[in-house]
Amino acid sequence: MFIGRIADETLLPVEYEGSKDAHIAVLLDEKKRAPRFAMRLFSVKPGGHTPRHSHWWEHEIFVLEGSGELWINGEWYPLAKGSYGLVEPDEEHQFAASPDEEMRFLCLVPHQT
């Protein structure tokens, strides 16, 4: 078992080309005894975004605060507090915060081993 608090986590910059004002904290992973999935917290500053990319694994997402958009395969989809969704494997995607407020969301992914 592991229990933590978001307030105790340190958000680090997302250091991938194409990222702007996006930060991440890994809340659960193998180091904290999660056997199959990782839970990550993203914070995207107003007007910021994650890099546009794709990969073999899925994402489950849940928006905790703020609003923005999710770009998937050439289309933008609105996100707001309480939104949740699935990014399927190999879908090109990007998360972007609205220009006037930070967006914070949880992202769950399988361990990439």
C-alpha positions in Angstrom: 0.0 0.0 0.0 1.1 3.6 -0.6 -0.7 6.8 0.2 0.5 10.3 -0.7 -0.7 13.8 -1.1 -0.5 15.9 -4.3 0.5 18.9 -2.2 3.7 17.0 -1.2 4.8 16.3 -4.8 7.3 18.4 -6.9 6.2 19.2 -10.4 9.1 19.0 -12.9 9.2 20.5 -16.4 8.2 18.3 -19.3 11.4 18.4 -21.2 10.4 17.1 -24.6 10.7 19.1 -27.8 7.4 20.8 -28.5 6.4 21.2 -24.9 5.6 24.7 -23.5 4.9 25.5 -19.8 3.9 21.9 -19.0 5.0 20.1 -15.8 4.7 16.6 -14.4 4.8 14.7 -11.1 4.7 10.9 -11.0 2.3 10.1 -8.2 2.4 6.3 -8.4 4.7 3.9 -10.3 6.8 0.8 -9.7 8.9 2.7 -7.1 5.8 3.2 -5.0 4.7 -0.5 -5.5 2.1 0.1 -8.3 2.4 -3.3 -10.1 1.1 -2.4 -13.6 0.1 1.3 -14.0 1.6 4.7 -13.3 -0.5 7.7 -12.2 0.9 11.1 -13.3 -0.2 14.6 -12.5 0.2 17.2 -15.3 0.0 20.9 -14.8 -0.1 23.1 -18.0 0.1 26.8 -17.5 -2.2 29.2 -19.4 -1.4 29.0 -23.1 1.0 26.1 -22.6 0.9 22.6 -24.0 2.4 19.1 -24.0 4.3 17.9 -27.0 2.4 16.5 -29.9 3.3 12.8 -30.0 2.1 9.2 -30.2 3.1 5.9 -28.6 2.0 2.3 -28.3 0.3 2.7 -24.9 -3.1 4.2 -23.9 -3.8 7.1 -21.6 -6.7 7.4 -19.3 -7.1 11.1 -18.3 -9.2 13.0 -15.7 -9.2 16.9 -15.5 -8.9 18.1 -11.9 -8.8 21.9 -12.5 -9.0 24.4 -15.3 -9.8 23.9 -18.9 -8.2 23.4 -22.3 -8.3 21.1 -25.2 -7.1 17.7 -26.3 -5.8 17.4 -29.9 -6.2 13.9 -31.4 -5.4 13.0 -35.0 -6.0 16.6 -36.3 -9.1 17.5 -34.2 -9.4 19.5 -31.0 -11.8 18.4 -28.2 -12.7 20.6 -25.3 -11.7 19.7 -21.7 -12.9 21.2 -18.4 -12.8 20.3 -14.8 -14.5 16.9 -14.4 -13.8 15.8 -18.0 -12.3 12.3 -18.5 -11.3 10.4 -21.5 -9.2 7.8 -23.3 -6.3 8.4 -25.7 -6.0 5.1 -27.6 -2.7 3.5 -28.5 -0.9 5.1 -31.5 -3.2 8.1 -31.6 -1.2 11.3 -32.1 -2.2 13.7 -29.3 -1.5 16.9 -27.4 -2.9 18.6 -24.4 -3.2 22.4 -24.3 -4.4 24.7 -21.5 -6.8 27.5 -22.3 -5.1 31.0 -22.7 -6.5 32.3 -19.4 -6.2 29.4 -16.8 -4.0 26.5 -15.8 -5.2 23.0 -16.5 -4.3 20.1 -14.1 -5.1 16.6 -15.0 -4.3 13.0 -14.0 -2.9 10.6 -16.6 -2.8 6.9 -16.1 -0.5 4.7 -18.3 0.8 1.2 -18.1 4.4 0.8 -17.1 6.5 1.1 -20.2 8.8 -1.8 -19.7 
